[in-house]
Amino acid sequence: MRVWDIPPARLCRNHLLGEHRELHAIWSILTKGKKGYSRHPETLRWKGRLKALYLRHAELVAEFGKRGYTHRSPLDKAQATGKGVQSVYIDHPDDQLLILKRKRCGCAWK
């Protein structure tokens, strides 16, 4: 489970689409009280930061548009509460770039 903290333009197709799916899973856990992965570190770091998660989703959707992808799964803006900036990291964004570089997946890590 991963929501990256780097610009979506740097993500390859698989990581962009994967993050979008996982972001929706985290959103559902936090807004609907779902139990699955509720104690996962990636989920916990977004607790109290739904506004930041909503804004990250908007960044992903904007990148979808740039790539010609269709998006049909909006989030409810009324639920976007809490802090609007994510400052808690499992891996610092610089380290995230190194993780992607090692994957050799097509992400723009430079």
Protein Blocks (a to p, Z undefined) as FASTA:
>chain_A
ZZdfbdfklpcfklmmmmmmmmmmmmmmmmnopaghplgfklmmmgoplmmmmmmmmmmm
mmmmmnopacfbdcdfklmgcjfbdfbdfbdfklmmmmmmmnonopafZZ
